[in-house]
Amino acid sequence: MADTVPYKPRPGEIPTTPGVYRFRDEHERVLYVGKAKNLRQRLSNYFQPLRSLHERTRRMVLSAARVEWTIVGSELEALELEYTWIKEFEPPFNVQFRDDKSYPYLAVTFADDVPRAMVTRNHDIRGARYFGPYAKTWAIRETLDVLLKAFPVRTCSQAVYRKAERSNRPCLLGDIGKCSAPCVGRVTKDEHREIAEGLAEFMGGRDERVVDDVRRQMQRASAREEFERAATLRDQMLALENVLSKTSVVLSDGVDADVFGTVQDELSAAVHLFSVRGGRIRGTRSWVVDTELDMTPAELSSQMLRVAYQGDDAPPRDVLVPTLPESADEVETWLGERREAHGLRGAVRLRVPQRGDRKQLADSAMANASHALQVAKTRRTSDYGSRSAALADLQEAIGMTEAPLRIECFDVSHLGGTGIVASMVVFEDGLPRKDQYRKFKIAQAADDTDAMHQVLTRRLRYLVDGDPEASEGRSRFAYPPQLLLVDGGQPQVAAAARAVRESGQSIAIAGIAKRLEELWLPGDDHPVILPRTSESLYLVQRLRDEAHRFAITFQRQQRSSAIQSELSAIPGLGEERVRRLLKHFGSAKRVRAASPEQIAEVQGFGPGLAEQVFTSLRTDTVEDEGRGGS
């Protein structure tokens, strides 16, 4: 028996976020739906050696042809989406329930003289309004516990309620403000019913207008100096906002919408679509495209909609996009015509979600699109054929006699001309060799080109002298690259070429210009234009991004170390006070930007010491971060 199945994803492709996964067979039938707090950790359990799997799990994994996943914002969202898809697809390997009585609901018993909020699996309570179902009992209990701060409805049984009436003493929930205590007359029965109706209205629509109304009441109470009531309303508002933020995968029952998320870089764009029908996510779709031309977000949005609805799919009345397309009115008209062609009535509205459930779901769509783009890039660079084509294309574009099997890319980073550092990243056979990355500190440089010349001079010296830090043999740092890439245009390329000449080496050099499809070669007045869809351009982009990331990370580390040393030199600041200061503000930049009054708020800092710290740092304060070679 084979150790695992051929469709096993690479570990780096699976995100570590909460989500829902689906196993499908060769006919695209959903075999199993599951949820996970950490998708990578959970899915790895299915791809253990087959002989170690449980019999039922092994049959499911062997019956499947692929696995897919959808990222959501929280474990609670994963629970609700898992429930929706189990009901939608009825996967054969999931436990099936006969009816919804197996799932818990939130019920409000309006038939009672004093309505009660309760969690129940009984769907036949006379006069009750139901909300749900929920996949797990704890999920609805947690939601109800938060809601009681805003809508203090009674949750006790009838026997407990009668006992409190007779003794004229409320229970613990009444004492802590999670019940309005109609049992002892703190509110009338009619007032309590209004509270229960408010809870039902909020749960039924999850409408942020309820939050806005509480916010206005709080502001009016504060203006009238009714501070105790304002504080109570503030707590109610925070509780409602907390519930609204807990889930975005279950909307109001009547909501039909398509929610798009898009992410793009210079060469590619990824789109993720959530299809919401009846308030539940009924389907998802992701796709990645190469962008032939530079596209604005509005242009991408327009093309995305045409791709999504050019087939047999009819648009719903609400289409939510991250950016409105150009000529949005015309696109709405076209979508309306597509809707009518499928026998559906009603105009289509294009909107950008700003807040609430729809914004939460749009953010999840963006997260899924970002992950899809990352996976597409990883697969492309991991493919041997793509890497070979990239190196061959780069060899031809630059005019090299052999393919650049070892490429070193350099980037310079600084903060307003100070704290200059540089990075060197190494790719061999089109793959990063992180064990051979190097960092450089530059004490002083006239400008970016001078910094680049210093870095290349120091690096090329090792090709002649060898690595003095090597204990034995020849260090990999002493191997010559076939291609040196520098981040920048003609000035940076000229500086690099001068360093190569001075070293006596013969190495190809190219500079990566801002637009990425341009490569500048020494002495050329015109750049080499790489086709936007070529594999070589993807390789160059990855080299540039990796060098920039490595340089910026090192530069931030240096800034943190520098400010710690600078603060330690101030009289009266010991190690503990420096630690408190950095922990309080979170970064060196915020410490430098802080006023004496803000510094004095830190434990152990009086007005005199705060003024001394401010005076010592203000001459070095820089508002904006710059970087060289771009």
C-alpha positions as CSV (number, residue, x, y, z in Angstrom):
1,M,0.0,0.0,0.0
2,A,1.3,3.5,-0.9
3,D,2.2,5.8,1.9
4,T,-0.3,8.5,0.9
5,V,-2.5,9.6,-2.0
6,P,-1.2,11.5,-5.1
7,Y,-3.3,14.6,-4.5
8,K,-1.7,15.4,-1.2
9,P,-1.1,19.2,-1.1
10,R,2.3,20.6,-0.3
11,P,2.4,21.6,3.3
12,G,3.3,25.2,2.5
13,E,0.1,25.5,0.4
14,I,-2.3,24.9,3.2
15,P,-3.0,28.0,5.4
16,T,-2.7,27.9,9.2
17,T,-6.0,29.9,9.6
18,P,-9.5,28.7,10.6
19,G,-11.5,27.3,7.7
20,V,-13.7,24.6,6.1
21,Y,-12.4,21.9,3.8
22,R,-14.1,19.6,1.3
23,F,-12.9,16.3,-0.1
24,R,-14.3,15.7,-3.7
25,D,-14.2,12.6,-5.9
26,E,-13.3,12.4,-9.6
27,H,-16.9,13.4,-10.5
28,E,-16.8,16.5,-8.2
29,R,-19.2,15.0,-5.7
30,V,-18.5,16.3,-2.2
31,L,-17.5,13.3,0.0
32,Y,-16.7,15.0,3.3
33,V,-16.9,18.4,4.8
34,G,-14.9,19.4,7.9
35,K,-13.9,22.4,9.8
36,A,-10.6,23.3,11.5
37,K,-9.2,26.0,13.7
38,N,-5.8,25.4,11.9
39,L,-6.4,24.0,8.4
40,R,-2.8,22.9,7.9
41,Q,-2.6,21.0,11.2
42,R,-6.0,19.4,10.6
43,L,-5.5,18.3,7.0
44,S,-2.1,16.8,7.8
45,N,-4.0,14.1,9.8
46,Y,-5.6,12.8,6.6
47,F,-2.3,12.5,4.7
48,Q,-0.5,10.3,7.3
49,P,0.6,6.8,6.0
50,L,-2.6,5.1,4.8
51,R,-2.0,2.1,7.0
52,S,-2.2,4.3,10.1
53,L,-5.6,5.8,9.3
54,H,-8.9,4.6,10.6
55,E,-10.7,2.3,8.2
56,R,-13.5,4.8,7.4
57,T,-11.0,7.7,7.1
58,R,-8.8,5.6,4.8
59,R,-11.8,4.8,2.5
60,M,-12.8,8.4,2.3
61,V,-9.2,9.6,1.5
62,L,-8.8,6.8,-1.2
63,S,-12.2,7.6,-2.7
64,A,-11.4,11.3,-3.1
65,A,-9.6,12.9,-6.0
66,R,-8.8,16.3,-4.4
67,V,-9.2,18.4,-1.4
68,E,-10.1,22.1,-1.3
69,W,-10.5,24.6,1.5
70,T,-12.0,28.0,2.3
71,I,-10.6,30.5,4.8
72,V,-13.0,32.1,7.3
73,G,-12.5,34.6,10.1
74,S,-13.0,32.5,13.2
75,E,-13.7,29.0,14.4
76,L,-17.3,30.0,15.0
77,E,-17.6,31.0,11.3
78,A,-16.1,27.6,10.4
79,L,-18.7,25.8,12.5
80,E,-21.6,27.6,10.8
81,L,-20.2,27.2,7.2
82,E,-19.5,23.5,7.9
83,Y,-23.2,23.1,8.9
84,T,-24.4,24.9,5.8
85,W,-22.4,22.7,3.5
86,I,-23.3,19.4,5.2
87,K,-26.9,20.3,4.7
88,E,-26.3,21.5,1.2
89,F,-24.2,18.6,-0.2
90,E,-25.1,15.7,2.1
91,P,-21.6,14.2,2.0
92,P,-21.7,10.4,2.4
93,F,-18.8,10.3,4.9
94,N,-20.3,12.9,7.2
95,V,-22.6,11.9,10.0
96,Q,-26.2,12.5,8.7
97,F,-29.0,13.8,10.9
98,R,-32.7,13.1,10.2
99,D,-33.8,16.7,10.9
100,D,-32.8,20.0,12.4
101,K,-33.8,18.9,15.9
102,S,-30.3,17.4,16.3
103,Y,-29.0,21.0,16.2
104,P,-29.4,23.7,18.8
105,Y,-31.4,26.8,18.3
106,L,-31.8,30.1,20.2
107,A,-35.5,30.4,21.0
108,V,-37.5,33.3,22.6
109,T,-40.8,32.1,24.1
110,F,-43.2,35.0,23.3
111,A,-46.2,32.8,24.2
112,D,-45.1,33.0,27.9
113,D,-46.4,35.8,30.1
114,V,-42.8,36.8,30.6
115,P,-40.8,35.8,27.5
116,R,-37.7,33.7,28.1
117,A,-34.5,33.2,25.9
118,M,-33.3,29.7,25.8
119,V,-31.1,27.3,23.9
120,T,-33.1,24.2,22.8
121,R,-33.2,21.4,20.3
122,N,-37.0,21.3,20.5
123,H,-38.4,23.0,17.4
124,D,-42.1,22.7,18.5
125,I,-42.4,25.2,21.4
126,R,-45.7,27.1,21.0
127,G,-45.4,30.7,20.1
128,A,-41.5,30.7,20.2
129,R,-39.3,32.5,17.6
130,Y,-36.3,30.5,16.6
131,F,-32.8,31.6,15.4
132,G,-30.3,29.1,14.0
133,P,-29.6,26.3,13.8
134,Y,-26.1,26.3,15.2
135,A,-23.5,23.6,14.6
136,K,-22.4,23.5,18.3
137,T,-24.3,24.2,21.5
138,W,-21.4,26.2,23.0
139,A,-21.4,28.6,20.0
140,I,-25.0,29.8,20.6
141,R,-24.5,29.8,24.4
142,E,-21.5,32.1,24.0
143,T,-23.5,34.3,21.7
144,L,-26.5,34.5,24.1
145,D,-24.2,35.2,27.1
146,V,-22.9,38.3,25.2
147,L,-26.3,39.4,24.0
148,L,-27.7,39.4,27.6
149,K,-25.5,42.4,28.3
150,A,-27.4,44.4,25.7
151,F,-30.8,42.6,26.0
152,P,-31.2,41.4,29.7
153,V,-34.0,38.9,29.0
154,R,-34.8,36.2,31.5
155,T,-33.3,32.8,30.8
156,C,-34.4,31.0,34.0
157,S,-36.9,28.2,34.1
158,Q,-40.5,28.7,35.2
159,A,-39.8,27.1,38.6
160,V,-36.9,29.4,39.3
161,Y,-38.9,32.4,38.1
162,R,-41.8,31.6,40.5
163,K,-39.4,31.0,43.4
164,A,-37.8,34.5,42.9
165,E,-41.3,36.0,42.7
166,R,-42.3,34.5,46.1
167,S,-39.0,35.4,47.8
168,N,-38.7,38.8,46.2
169,R,-35.0,38.1,45.6
170,P,-33.5,38.0,42.1
171,C,-31.1,35.3,41.0
172,L,-27.4,35.9,40.3
173,L,-28.1,37.0,36.6
174,G,-30.3,39.8,38.0
175,D,-27.6,40.9,40.4
176,I,-24.9,41.1,37.6
177,G,-27.1,42.9,35.1
178,K,-27.8,40.0,32.7
179,C,-31.5,39.9,33.5
180,S,-33.8,42.8,33.9
181,A,-35.4,41.0,36.9
182,P,-39.1,41.3,36.1
183,C,-39.6,38.7,38.9
184,V,-39.0,41.4,41.5
185,G,-40.5,44.3,39.6
186,R,-37.3,46.0,38.4
187,V,-39.1,46.3,35.1
188,T,-42.7,45.7,34.2
189,K,-43.8,42.7,32.2
190,D,-44.5,45.0,29.2
191,E,-41.0,46.6,29.5
192,H,-39.5,43.1,29.6
193,R,-41.4,42.0,26.5
194,E,-40.0,45.1,24.7
195,I,-36.5,43.9,25.7
196,A,-37.2,40.4,24.3
197,E,-38.6,41.9,21.1
198,G,-35.4,43.9,20.7
199,L,-33.3,40.7,21.1
200,A,-35.5,39.0,18.5
201,E,-35.2,41.9,16.1
202,F,-31.5,42.0,16.4
203,M,-31.1,38.2,16.0
204,G,-33.5,38.2,13.0
205,G,-31.8,40.9,11.0
206,R,-28.3,41.2,12.7
207,D,-28.9,44.8,11.7
208,E,-26.3,47.4,12.7
209,R,-29.1,50.0,12.9
210,V,-29.7,48.6,16.4
211,V,-26.1,49.4,17.3
212,D,-26.4,52.8,15.8
213,D,-29.6,53.5,17.9
214,V,-27.9,52.4,21.1
215,R,-24.9,54.6,20.2
216,R,-27.2,57.7,19.7
217,Q,-28.9,57.0,23.1
218,M,-25.5,56.8,24.7
219,Q,-24.4,60.1,23.2
220,R,-27.6,61.8,24.3
221,A,-27.3,60.5,27.8
222,S,-23.7,61.7,28.0
223,A,-24.7,65.1,26.7
224,R,-27.3,65.3,29.5
225,E,-24.6,64.2,32.0
226,E,-26.4,61.0,32.8
227,F,-23.1,59.2,33.0
228,E,-24.3,56.0,34.7
229,R,-26.9,55.4,32.0
230,A,-24.3,56.3,29.3
231,A,-22.0,53.7,30.7
232,T,-24.7,51.1,30.6
233,L,-25.5,51.9,27.0
234,R,-21.8,51.8,26.2
235,D,-21.6,48.3,27.5
236,Q,-24.7,47.3,25.5
237,M,-23.2,48.8,22.3
238,L,-19.9,46.9,22.8
239,A,-21.8,43.7,23.4
240,L,-23.8,44.1,20.2
241,E,-20.6,44.9,18.2
242,N,-19.0,41.8,19.7
243,V,-21.8,39.6,18.5
244,L,-21.8,41.2,15.0
245,S,-18.1,40.6,14.7
246,K,-18.3,36.9,15.6
247,T,-19.7,35.6,12.4
248,S,-20.1,36.6,8.8
249,V,-20.8,33.3,7.1
250,V,-24.5,33.3,8.2
251,L,-26.5,36.3,7.1
252,S,-30.2,37.1,7.2
253,D,-32.3,34.5,5.6
254,G,-33.4,36.7,2.7
255,V,-29.9,37.7,1.6
256,D,-28.9,36.7,-1.9
257,A,-25.5,38.1,-2.9
258,D,-22.3,37.4,-4.6
259,V,-19.3,38.6,-2.6
260,F,-16.0,39.1,-4.5
261,G,-12.4,39.6,-3.1
262,T,-9.5,40.5,-5.4
263,V,-5.7,40.7,-4.8
264,Q,-3.3,41.7,-7.5
265,D,0.4,42.4,-8.0
266,E,2.4,43.6,-11.0
267,L,1.9,40.4,-13.0
268,S,-1.1,38.4,-11.6
269,A,-4.5,38.8,-10.0
270,A,-6.5,36.4,-7.9
271,V,-10.3,36.5,-7.4
272,H,-12.4,34.7,-4.8
273,L,-16.2,34.5,-4.9
274,F,-18.6,33.6,-2.2
275,S,-22.1,32.8,-3.5
276,V,-24.6,33.6,-0.7
277,R,-28.2,32.3,-1.2
278,G,-30.8,32.4,1.5
279,G,-28.3,33.9,3.9
280,R,-25.9,30.9,3.6
281,I,-22.7,30.4,1.6
282,R,-23.8,27.9,-1.1
283,G,-20.6,27.9,-3.2
284,T,-17.1,29.3,-3.6
285,R,-14.8,29.8,-6.5
286,S,-11.2,31.1,-6.9
287,W,-9.2,31.8,-10.0
288,V,-5.9,33.3,-10.9
289,V,-5.1,35.2,-14.1
290,D,-2.0,36.7,-15.7
291,T,-2.6,40.5,-16.3
292,E,-1.4,41.4,-19.7
293,L,-1.3,45.1,-19.0
294,D,-1.1,47.3,-15.9
295,M,-4.7,47.3,-14.5
296,T,-6.3,49.6,-12.0
297,P,-8.5,48.0,-9.4
298,A,-11.5,49.4,-11.2
299,E,-10.4,47.8,-14.5
300,L,-9.8,44.5,-12.7
301,S,-13.3,44.7,-11.1
302,S,-14.9,45.2,-14.5
303,Q,-13.1,42.3,-16.1
304,M,-13.7,40.1,-13.1
305,L,-17.5,40.5,-13.3
306,R,-17.5,39.7,-17.1
307,V,-15.6,36.5,-16.5
308,A,-17.8,35.5,-13.6
309,Y,-21.1,36.0,-15.4
310,Q,-20.3,35.3,-19.1
311,G,-21.4,31.6,-18.7
312,D,-24.5,30.1,-17.3
313,D,-24.4,31.8,-13.9
314,A,-27.0,34.4,-13.3
315,P,-26.0,37.3,-11.0
316,P,-28.1,37.9,-7.8
317,R,-29.6,41.3,-7.1
318,D,-26.7,42.3,-4.9
319,V,-23.1,42.0,-6.1
320,L,-20.5,43.2,-3.6
321,V,-17.0,44.1,-5.0
322,P,-13.9,45.6,-3.4
323,T,-13.8,48.4,-5.9
324,L,-16.6,49.7,-8.2
325,P,-15.8,49.1,-11.9
326,E,-15.4,51.8,-14.4
327,S,-18.7,52.9,-15.9
328,A,-20.5,51.1,-13.0
329,D,-23.9,52.1,-14.3
330,E,-23.3,50.3,-17.6
331,V,-22.0,47.2,-15.9
332,E,-25.1,47.1,-13.7
333,T,-27.2,47.3,-16.9
334,W,-25.3,44.4,-18.4
335,L,-25.7,42.4,-15.3
336,G,-29.4,43.1,-15.2
337,E,-29.7,41.8,-18.8
338,R,-27.8,38.7,-17.8
339,R,-30.3,38.2,-15.0
340,E,-33.3,38.7,-17.3
341,A,-31.8,36.2,-19.8
342,H,-32.1,33.6,-17.0
343,G,-35.7,34.5,-16.4
344,L,-35.1,36.4,-13.2
345,R,-36.5,39.9,-12.4
346,G,-35.0,42.8,-10.6
347,A,-32.1,45.2,-11.2
348,V,-28.6,44.3,-10.1
349,R,-26.9,46.6,-7.6
350,L,-23.1,46.9,-7.4
351,R,-21.9,47.9,-4.0
352,V,-18.7,48.2,-1.9
353,P,-19.4,46.8,1.6
354,Q,-18.4,49.3,4.3
355,R,-19.2,47.5,7.6
356,G,-21.2,44.8,9.2
357,D,-21.7,41.2,8.1
358,R,-21.1,41.9,4.4
359,K,-17.8,43.7,5.1
360,Q,-16.7,40.7,7.3
361,L,-17.5,38.3,4.5
362,A,-15.8,40.5,1.9
363,D,-12.7,40.5,4.1
364,S,-12.8,36.7,4.2
365,A,-13.1,36.7,0.4
366,M,-10.0,38.9,0.2
367,A,-8.1,36.5,2.5
368,N,-9.0,33.6,0.3
369,A,-7.9,35.5,-2.9
370,S,-4.6,36.4,-1.3
371,H,-4.0,32.8,-0.4
372,A,-4.9,31.6,-3.9
373,L,-2.4,34.0,-5.4
374,Q,0.3,32.8,-3.0
375,V,-0.4,29.2,-3.8
376,A,-0.3,29.8,-7.6
377,K,3.1,31.5,-7.3
378,T,4.5,28.7,-5.1
379,R,3.3,26.1,-7.6
380,R,4.8,28.0,-10.5
381,T,8.2,28.4,-8.9
382,S,8.2,24.8,-7.7
383,D,7.6,23.4,-11.2
384,Y,10.9,22.2,-12.7
385,G,9.7,23.0,-16.3
386,S,8.7,26.5,-15.3
387,R,12.1,27.2,-13.6
388,S,14.0,25.9,-16.6
389,A,12.0,28.0,-19.0
390,A,12.6,31.1,-16.7
391,L,16.4,30.6,-16.6
392,A,16.5,30.0,-20.4
393,D,14.4,33.1,-21.1
394,L,16.6,35.2,-18.8
395,Q,19.8,33.9,-20.5
396,E,18.4,34.9,-23.9
397,A,17.1,38.3,-22.7
398,I,20.4,39.4,-21.2
399,G,22.6,37.8,-23.8
400,M,24.5,35.4,-21.6
401,T,26.4,32.4,-22.9
402,E,24.9,30.1,-20.3
403,A,21.9,29.9,-18.1
404,P,22.3,31.8,-14.8
405,L,22.1,28.8,-12.4
406,R,23.2,31.0,-9.5
407,I,21.7,34.5,-9.2
408,E,22.4,36.9,-6.4
409,C,20.1,39.9,-5.9
410,F,21.0,43.0,-3.8
411,D,18.8,45.7,-2.3
412,V,19.6,48.7,-0.2
413,S,17.3,50.0,2.6
414,H,17.6,53.0,4.9
415,L,15.5,55.3,7.0
416,G,15.7,58.9,5.7
417,G,19.4,58.3,4.7
418,T,20.4,56.9,8.1
419,G,20.7,53.3,9.3
420,I,21.8,52.1,5.8
421,V,21.7,48.3,5.4
422,A,21.7,46.0,2.4
423,S,20.6,42.4,1.6
424,M,21.9,39.7,-0.6
425,V,19.6,36.8,-1.6
426,V,20.7,33.7,-3.5
427,F,18.7,31.6,-6.0
428,E,20.1,28.4,-7.4
429,D,18.3,26.6,-10.2
430,G,15.4,29.1,-9.7
431,L,14.9,28.3,-6.0
432,P,15.9,30.3,-3.0
433,R,18.9,29.2,-0.9
434,K,18.2,30.9,2.4
435,D,21.2,29.4,4.1
436,Q,23.4,31.6,1.8
437,Y,21.6,34.9,2.3
438,R,23.8,37.7,3.6
439,K,23.2,41.0,5.4
440,F,25.4,44.1,5.2
441,K,25.7,47.1,7.5
442,I,26.9,50.3,5.8
443,A,28.4,52.9,8.1
444,Q,28.2,55.8,5.7
445,A,27.3,56.4,2.1
446,A,27.0,59.5,-0.1
447,D,23.8,58.1,-1.8
448,D,22.2,54.9,-2.9
449,T,24.7,54.2,-5.7
450,D,27.6,54.7,-3.3
451,A,25.9,52.2,-0.9
452,M,25.4,49.7,-3.7
453,H,29.1,50.0,-4.8
454,Q,30.3,49.4,-1.3
455,V,28.1,46.3,-0.9
456,L,29.2,44.8,-4.2
457,T,32.9,45.5,-3.5
458,R,32.6,43.8,-0.2
459,R,30.8,40.8,-1.6
460,L,33.1,40.4,-4.6
461,R,36.2,40.5,-2.4
462,Y,35.3,37.0,-1.1
463,L,35.5,35.6,-4.6
464,V,39.2,36.5,-4.6
465,D,40.2,36.1,-0.9
466,G,37.8,33.3,0.1
467,D,35.6,33.5,3.2
468,P,37.8,34.2,6.3
469,E,35.0,32.8,8.5
470,A,35.1,29.4,6.9
471,S,36.7,26.8,9.2
472,E,37.6,24.4,6.5
473,G,37.2,23.9,2.7
474,R,35.7,26.5,0.4
475,S,32.7,28.5,1.6
476,R,29.6,28.7,-0.6
477,F,30.0,32.5,-0.3
478,A,33.2,32.1,-2.4
479,Y,31.4,30.6,-5.4
480,P,30.9,33.2,-8.2
481,P,27.3,33.8,-9.4
482,Q,26.5,33.8,-13.1
483,L,24.2,36.9,-12.7
484,L,24.2,39.8,-10.3
485,L,20.8,41.6,-10.0
486,V,20.6,45.0,-8.3
487,D,17.4,46.8,-7.4
488,G,17.4,50.0,-9.4
489,G,18.0,51.5,-12.8
490,Q,21.0,52.8,-14.7
491,P,22.8,54.6,-11.8
492,Q,22.7,51.4,-9.6
493,V,23.8,49.2,-12.5
494,A,26.7,51.5,-13.3
495,A,27.8,51.4,-9.6
496,A,27.6,47.6,-9.7
497,A,29.5,47.4,-13.0
498,R,32.3,49.6,-11.5
499,A,32.6,47.2,-8.5
500,V,32.8,44.2,-10.8
501,R,35.6,45.8,-12.9
502,E,37.6,46.8,-9.8
503,S,37.4,43.2,-8.6
504,G,38.7,41.8,-11.8
505,Q,35.8,39.5,-12.2
506,S,33.6,38.8,-15.3
507,I,30.0,38.5,-14.1
508,A,26.7,39.5,-15.9
509,I,24.9,42.4,-14.3
510,A,21.3,43.7,-14.6
511,G,19.2,46.2,-12.7
512,I,15.5,45.7,-11.9
513,A,13.5,48.9,-12.6
514,K,10.4,49.9,-10.9
515,R,8.0,48.5,-13.5
516,L,9.7,45.1,-13.2
517,E,9.4,44.2,-16.9
518,E,12.4,46.4,-17.5
519,L,16.0,45.1,-17.0
520,W,18.8,47.6,-17.3
521,L,22.2,46.4,-18.5
522,P,25.5,48.2,-18.2
523,G,26.1,50.8,-20.8
524,D,22.7,50.4,-22.5
525,D,20.5,53.4,-23.1
526,H,17.4,51.3,-23.4
527,P,16.1,48.6,-21.1
528,V,15.4,45.0,-21.9
529,I,11.6,44.4,-21.9
530,L,10.6,41.1,-20.5
531,P,7.1,39.8,-21.7
532,R,4.6,40.1,-18.9
533,T,3.6,36.4,-19.2
534,S,7.2,35.1,-19.4
535,E,8.5,32.7,-16.7
536,S,11.6,34.9,-16.4
537,L,9.6,37.9,-15.3
538,Y,8.1,35.8,-12.4
539,L,11.5,34.7,-11.4
540,V,12.9,38.3,-11.4
541,Q,9.8,39.5,-9.4
542,R,10.4,36.9,-6.8
543,L,14.1,37.8,-6.5
544,R,13.2,41.4,-6.1
545,D,10.5,40.8,-3.5
546,E,12.7,38.5,-1.5
547,A,15.7,40.9,-1.5
548,H,13.4,43.7,-0.4
549,R,11.8,41.7,2.4
550,F,15.2,40.6,3.7
551,A,16.6,44.1,3.7
552,I,13.6,45.7,5.4
553,T,13.5,43.0,8.1
554,F,17.2,43.6,8.8
555,Q,16.8,47.3,8.8
556,R,14.0,47.1,11.3
557,Q,16.1,44.9,13.6
558,Q,18.9,47.4,13.4
559,R,16.5,50.3,14.3
560,S,15.2,48.4,17.3
561,S,18.8,47.6,18.5
562,A,19.9,51.2,17.8
563,I,17.1,52.8,19.8
564,Q,17.7,50.4,22.7
565,S,21.4,51.5,22.8
566,E,20.4,55.1,22.4
567,L,17.9,55.0,25.3
568,S,20.3,53.1,27.5
569,A,22.8,55.9,27.1
570,I,20.3,58.4,28.6
571,P,21.1,59.0,32.3
572,G,18.4,57.5,34.5
573,L,17.3,54.9,32.0
574,G,18.2,51.4,33.0
575,E,17.4,48.1,31.2
576,E,14.0,47.8,32.8
577,R,12.8,51.3,31.9
578,V,14.0,50.8,28.3
579,R,12.0,47.6,28.1
580,R,8.9,49.3,29.5
581,L,9.2,52.2,27.1
582,L,9.5,50.0,24.0
583,K,6.7,47.6,25.2
584,H,4.4,50.6,25.8
585,F,4.8,52.2,22.4
586,G,5.4,49.0,20.4
587,S,8.1,50.3,18.0
588,A,11.1,52.6,17.7
589,K,9.2,54.9,15.4
590,R,6.4,55.5,17.9
591,V,8.9,56.1,20.7
592,R,10.6,58.8,18.6
593,A,7.3,60.4,17.7
594,A,5.9,60.4,21.3
595,S,5.4,63.7,23.2
596,P,6.8,64.2,26.7
597,E,3.3,63.9,28.1
598,Q,2.9,60.5,26.3
599,I,6.2,59.3,27.6
600,A,5.3,60.3,31.1
601,E,2.3,57.9,31.0
602,V,4.8,54.9,31.0
603,Q,5.3,53.4,34.4
604,G,8.5,54.7,36.1
605,F,8.7,57.9,34.0
606,G,8.1,61.2,35.6
607,P,7.8,64.6,33.8
608,G,11.5,65.4,34.2
609,L,12.7,62.0,32.8
610,A,10.1,62.1,30.0
611,E,11.3,65.5,28.9
612,Q,14.9,64.3,29.0
613,V,14.1,61.3,26.8
614,F,12.1,63.5,24.3
615,T,15.0,66.0,24.0
616,S,17.5,63.2,23.4
617,L,15.5,61.6,20.6
618,R,13.8,64.5,18.8
619,T,16.8,65.5,16.7
620,D,16.8,62.0,15.3
621,T,13.1,61.7,14.7
622,V,12.2,61.0,11.1
623,E,8.6,60.8,10.0
624,D,8.9,58.9,6.7
625,E,10.7,55.8,5.8
626,G,12.6,55.7,2.5
627,R,14.4,53.0,0.8
628,G,17.1,53.1,-1.8
629,G,17.5,51.5,-5.2
630,S,13.8,51.6,-6.2
